[in-house]
Amino acid sequence: MSGIAMSKPVRGGWRYYRNLLVFTLIMILVVFNLVIPIYDAITSMHPTRYPIGSVSPADLGLDYKDVTLKTEDGLTLYGWYVPSKNGAAIILVHAFNGNRTSMLYHAALLAQHGYGALLYDTRCQGESEGDLYAMGWDADQDTLAALDYLHTRPEVDPKRIGALGLSAGARIVLYAAANTDRIKAVVAEGAGYPTFEDWLYAVERDHLVWAPSMWVTFTTVKIASGIWNPTPMREAVAQITGRPIYLIAAGRDKLWNQEYFEAAGKPKTFWARDEAGHIDALFVHHDEYEQRVIGFLDQALKK
């Protein structure tokens, strides 16, 4: 049959679709285990700076003064100090992507019971200096700078200084208390996992599929910050000896905080809330929070 070109059957067509499928699967793995984790690391190292605006402790009827803190690594931090009336004072550390205004209601509760309160913007956040936030691994220097300031206050007994932190702030105050015995009591609400080792220790088995991406995220922060051996939180908590610790957790946070509680020395207290709110204990259980936390501080920092 002249004039009619007969097309030859395409051979190996199934190989094309097989290779396409393999390539697609590889790209999915790369995206989920490399691209997204690196992006998460970058965003975690550069928190959003929220302005303080016109908000101040005066809005809650509190007397206060503006303070400037200087960290050991040369950063300038900005905060507020509500003077103590009972000789004791508490350092308040806010969560990631926040500033000191988020601790105003905690400061008001403390002031109601006579405690001094020092609120400051953590490095890289609010008005404080800093260009790179490394999971809070070095932010305990901020808390130590706040501690130094309180030691200059004539109305504060140096033996009656505690710290209270939320989320990332909870991890920071625990790190700080592990590095100095000048912090006499710690309240840590919603402390999550600051290292890959902490995450791996308590994660549910069905979430282990995320282990490669979590490892990439933490490793990226190590490379960018130059902090190669951050202390796992379990080890840090174990170093806080002879001083009372109060851990508060809800939802999945309870997994890690239960591990921290078991690693901590005595005296220690754990309030495992049934609600899934991350760091909202003061607002969801105001009266119980007041009874528990103020009672804890009264006992720990009694005159």
PyMOL commands that set and color helices and strands:
alter all, ss='L'
color gray80, all
select helices_A, chain A and resi 13-45+57-60+100-112+140-150+168-179+196-202+205-225+233-238+253-263+281-284+286-300
alter helices_A, ss='H'
color red, helices_A
select strands_A, chain A and resi 65-70+76-82+89-93+116-120+161-166+185-189+245-250+268-273
alter strands_A, ss='S'
color yellow, strands_A
deselect
rebuild
show_as cartoon
